[in-house]
């Protein structure tokens, strides 16, 4: 059931994205002849007055079809309500609406997480040093840190019970590579002060510690609607910034971060683990994936919404669109590259999953 829950979350996010395109087109009177959730064989379909609605076998995708691309359409080529005959602004609204829908939906999910499930916080202030790097010569080991220590402050920044304190401490460490950081530590009843100098790495400073909340994590729902909206907005901004930083690191440190790129199988696996162990975090998981889906789609790459917006920008600057053969060539090349990347990730993750299963089988033989 946990795997089905994760797949359902992805399907809903894709549905929201495609609904954004569909609603933006129909609200402007633009013809839409197909709305499909999923790819592959049709499991169910309904023919409306103009649009065919369908659910297909593989839910990790979807599309909105326009009669512009249908050679069997009986709509005249010069119909002003065909997408291609609309002004650039109208087309830009339709193309970008999927991304906007995902961002709005992500914000609503975060507000729901805050108001219904609650905001997670530790039962005690500070950040727990859960483990140290195995290297004997790690910065943390040399500085005298031990597993079980609680970091109460770093460079005079006091840490409370918020789960975001872990990220705050990580940022302090990352941004102070080669510089001394003064830590205030609680080791049982004893209070200590230690100094660490993070190693400089491509991703930022590092001292070789694993961090965790201090004490039991509790969730407290926020009943004040205004406060829930505010906290949701802050969390939304944090995730967007974090996502852009992640894409930036993928570009600047591709060799180190390429292995962290996840395909659909890995995403479903992560979602299944969350659904099984911490159902309350599914709202956050869905919001995180929705924001990532929006940002990926807005990138100016062929076959993505951003690529189509790039074509519109070029059309606006030239005063006329690029020739169809050029647009089709670029889009087909981009589509093949994206499909190739998707197949590679699926094969890689399936292989890893098979290896893990074989290891488990051997363990219980």
C-alpha positions in Angstrom: 0.0 0.0 0.0 2.9 2.4 0.7 4.2 2.0 -2.9 0.6 2.7 -4.2 0.4 5.8 -2.0 3.7 7.1 -3.4 2.6 6.4 -7.0 -0.8 8.1 -6.2 1.1 11.2 -5.0 3.1 11.4 -8.2 -0.1 10.9 -10.3 -1.9 13.7 -8.5 1.0 16.1 -9.1 1.1 15.2 -12.8 -2.7 15.6 -12.9 -2.4 19.1 -11.3 0.3 20.1 -13.8 -1.8 19.0 -16.8 -4.9 20.6 -15.4 -3.0 23.9 -15.3 -2.4 23.7 -19.0 -6.0 22.5 -19.7 -7.8 25.2 -17.6 -5.5 28.0 -18.9 -6.4 26.9 -22.5 -10.2 26.4 -22.0 -10.6 29.6 -20.0 -9.3 31.5 -23.0 -11.6 29.6 -25.4 -8.6 27.7 -27.0 -9.5 24.3 -28.5 -8.3 21.2 -26.6 -9.1 17.8 -28.0 -7.2 15.5 -25.5 -6.6 15.3 -21.8 -4.7 12.3 -20.7 -3.3 11.1 -17.3 -0.5 8.7 -18.0 1.0 7.1 -21.1 0.5 3.8 -22.9 -2.7 1.8 -23.4 -6.0 3.5 -22.5 -7.7 2.0 -19.5 -10.6 4.4 -19.4 -11.8 7.3 -21.6 -14.7 9.6 -22.0 -15.6 11.7 -25.0 -16.8 15.2 -24.1 -18.3 17.7 -26.5 -14.8 18.6 -27.7 -12.2 16.9 -25.5 -11.4 13.2 -25.0 -10.5 12.5 -21.4 -8.4 9.3 -20.7 -6.6 7.4 -18.1 -3.7 5.3 -19.4 -1.7 2.4 -18.0 1.4 4.2 -16.9 0.5 7.0 -14.5 4.0 8.7 -14.3 3.2 11.2 -17.0 0.4 12.9 -18.9 -0.4 15.4 -21.7 -2.9 17.9 -23.0 -3.5 17.5 -26.7 -4.4 20.4 -29.1 -6.1 19.9 -32.5 -3.2 22.0 -34.1 -1.2 18.8 -34.1 -4.1 16.5 -35.2 -4.2 15.9 -39.0 -7.7 14.4 -38.6 -9.1 17.5 -36.9 -12.0 19.1 -38.8 -11.3 22.5 -37.3 -10.2 25.0 -40.1 -6.4 25.8 -39.9 -7.2 29.5 -39.7 -9.5 29.1 -36.7 -8.6 31.9 -34.3 -9.1 29.6 -31.3 -6.4 27.2 -32.3 -3.4 27.5 -30.0 -0.9 28.3 -32.7 -3.2 31.2 -34.0 -3.3 32.9 -30.6 -1.1 35.9 -29.6 2.2 35.1 -27.9 0.9 36.1 -24.5 -2.0 33.7 -24.7 0.2 30.8 -25.7 2.7 31.7 -22.9 0.0 31.6 -20.3 -1.1 28.1 -21.5 2.5 26.8 -21.6 3.5 28.2 -18.2 0.2 27.3 -16.4 1.4 23.8 -15.5 4.3 25.1 -13.6 2.2 27.8 -11.9 -0.3 25.1 -10.9 2.4 22.9 -9.4 3.8 25.9 -7.4 0.3 26.9 -6.1 -0.5 23.3 -5.2 2.8 22.9 -3.4 2.1 26.0 -1.3 -1.4 24.6 -0.4 0.1 21.3 0.6 2.6 23.0 2.9 -0.2 25.0 4.5 -2.2 21.8 5.0 0.9 20.2 6.5 1.2 23.1 9.0 -2.5 23.3 9.8 -3.6 19.7 9.8 -0.6 17.5 10.5 1.4 20.1 12.4 4.9 21.7 12.5 7.6 19.2 13.6 9.8 20.3 16.5 12.2 18.6 18.9 11.2 18.1 22.5 14.5 19.6 23.6 16.6 22.6 22.3 19.9 22.1 20.4 21.1 19.8 17.6 22.2 16.2 18.4 25.5 14.9 17.1 24.2 11.5 16.0 27.4 10.1 14.6 30.9 11.0 13.5 32.6 10.3 10.2 34.5 7.0 10.4 37.8 8.7 9.6 40.0 8.9 12.7 41.4 12.3 11.5 38.0 14.0 10.9 37.6 17.6 12.0 34.9 16.7 14.5 37.0 13.9 16.1 40.1 16.1 16.4 38.0 18.9 18.0 36.8 16.5 20.7 33.2 16.1 19.6 31.5 12.8 20.5 28.3 11.0 19.5 25.5 12.1 21.8 26.8 15.6 22.2 24.2 18.3 21.9 25.3 21.5 20.0 23.5 24.4 21.8 25.1 27.2 19.8 27.5 28.0 17.0 29.2 31.4 16.7 26.7 32.8 19.2 23.7 31.5 17.3 21.5 29.7 19.8 19.6 26.6 18.6 16.0 26.0 19.8 13.6 23.2 19.1 12.8 23.9 15.5 13.8 21.2 13.0 15.2 23.9 10.8 18.0 24.4 13.3 19.8 21.4 11.7 19.8 23.2 8.4 20.9 26.4 10.0 23.9 24.6 11.6 24.8 23.0 8.3 24.8 26.4 6.6 27.1 27.8 9.3 29.5 24.9 8.7 29.3 25.2 4.9 29.9 28.9 4.8 32.8 28.9 7.2 35.2 26.6 5.4 38.7 27.2 6.8 37.4 29.5 9.6 37.1 28.7 13.3 33.6 28.1 14.6 32.9 28.3 18.3 30.5 25.6 19.5 28.7 25.4 22.8 28.2 21.8 23.7 26.1 19.9 26.3 27.5 16.5 27.2 25.1 15.1 29.7 25.1 17.6 32.6 28.5 19.1 31.5 28.7 22.2 29.3 31.7 22.6 27.0 33.1 25.1 24.4 34.9 23.7 21.4 36.4 25.2 18.3 36.2 23.5 14.9 37.6 24.6 11.5 35.6 23.0 8.7 37.5 21.4 5.8 37.0 23.1 2.4 35.2 21.0 -0.1 33.5 21.8 -3.4 30.1 21.7 -1.8 31.2 23.9 1.2 32.7 23.4 4.6 32.5 20.0 6.3 33.4 18.7 9.8 32.3 15.1 9.4 29.2 14.8 11.7 25.7 13.4 11.3 23.0 15.6 12.8 19.6 14.8 14.3 16.9 16.6 16.3 17.5 16.6 20.1 14.9 14.4 21.7 11.6 13.2 20.4 10.1 14.9 17.4 6.5 16.1 18.0 4.0 17.8 15.7 1.9 20.6 16.8 -0.9 21.8 14.4 -1.1 25.5 13.9 -4.8 26.5 14.4 -4.3 30.2 13.5 -5.0 30.4 9.7 -2.9 33.6 9.3 0.1 32.0 11.0 -0.4 28.7 9.1 -0.3 30.7 5.8 2.8 32.5 6.9 4.7 29.4 8.0 3.6 27.7 4.8 5.0 30.6 2.8 8.3 30.5 4.7 8.6 26.8 4.1 7.7 27.2 0.4 10.4 29.8 0.0 13.0 27.6 1.8 12.3 24.6 -0.5 12.4 26.7 -3.7 15.8 28.2 -2.7 17.1 24.8 -1.6 15.9 23.3 -5.0 17.6 26.0 -7.0 20.8 25.5 -5.0 20.6 21.8 -5.7 20.4 22.4 -9.4 23.3 24.9 -9.2 25.4 22.3 -7.5 24.4 19.7 -10.1 25.8 22.0 -12.8 28.9 23.3 -11.0 29.9 20.0 -9.3 28.4 17.5 -11.8 31.0 14.8 -11.1 30.1 14.7 -7.4 26.3 15.3 -7.6 25.4 13.3 -10.7 25.0 10.1 -8.7 22.3 11.9 -6.5 19.9 12.4 -9.5 16.8 10.3 -8.8 14.5 8.8 -11.4 10.9 7.7 -10.9 11.7 4.4 -9.2 13.9 6.1 -6.6 11.2 8.8 -6.0 8.6 6.1 -5.6 10.9 4.2 -3.2 11.4 7.3 -1.1 7.7 8.1 -1.1 6.9 4.5 -0.1 9.3 4.7 2.9 7.6 8.0 4.0 4.1 6.5 3.6 5.1 3.5 5.6 7.1 5.2 8.4 5.8 8.7 8.6 2.4 9.2 6.8 2.2 12.8 8.1 5.2 13.8 6.0 3.4 12.9 2.7 2.2 16.5 2.4 5.7 17.7 2.6 7.0 15.0 0.2 4.3 15.9 -2.3 5.1 19.6 -2.0 8.8 19.0 -2.5 8.2 16.9 -5.6 5.7 19.4 -7.0 8.2 22.2 -6.6 10.9 20.1 -8.3 8.5 19.2 -11.1 7.8 22.9 -11.6 11.4 24.0 -11.7 12.5 21.2 -14.0 9.7 22.0 -16.4 10.5 25.7 -16.5 14.2 25.0 -17.5 14.8 26.2 -21.1 15.3 22.6 -22.4 13.7 21.1 -25.5 10.5 19.1 -24.9 9.9 20.9 -21.6 7.6 23.9 -21.0 10.7 26.1 -20.6 11.9 25.0 -24.1 8.5 26.0 -25.6 8.6 29.4 -23.8 12.1 29.9 -25.2 10.7 29.4 -28.7 8.0 32.0 -27.9 10.7 34.4 -26.8 12.6 33.9 -30.0 9.4 34.4 -31.9 8.7 37.7 -30.1 12.3 39.0 -30.8 12.2 37.9 -34.5 8.7 39.0 -35.2 7.9 35.5 -36.6 8.3 31.9 -35.3 11.3 29.7 -36.2 10.6 27.4 -39.1 8.6 24.3 -38.2 11.4 21.9 -39.3 13.8 23.6 -36.8 11.4 23.6 -34.0 10.4 19.9 -34.6 14.1 18.9 -34.9 15.0 20.6 -31.6 12.0 19.2 -29.8 12.5 15.6 -31.1 16.2 15.7 -30.1 15.3 17.0 -26.7 12.6 14.4 -26.3 15.0 11.6 -27.2 17.6 12.9 -24.7 15.0 13.1 -21.9 13.7 9.6 -22.7 17.2 8.3 -22.8 17.9 9.8 -19.4 14.7 8.4 -18.0 15.4 4.9 -19.3 19.0 5.1 -17.9 17.8 6.1 -14.5 15.1 3.4 -14.4 17.6 0.7 -15.5 20.2 2.0 -12.9 17.7 2.1 -10.1 16.1 -1.2 -11.0 19.6 -2.8 -11.0 20.3 -1.3 -7.6 16.9 -2.5 -6.3 17.6 -6.0 -7.6 21.0 -6.1 -6.0 19.5 -5.1 -2.7 16.9 -7.8 -2.9 19.5 -10.4 -3.8 21.5 -9.3 -0.7 18.5 -9.6 1.5 17.7 -13.1 0.2 21.3 -14.3 0.9 21.0 -12.8 4.4 18.0 -15.0 5.2 19.1 -18.2 3.5 
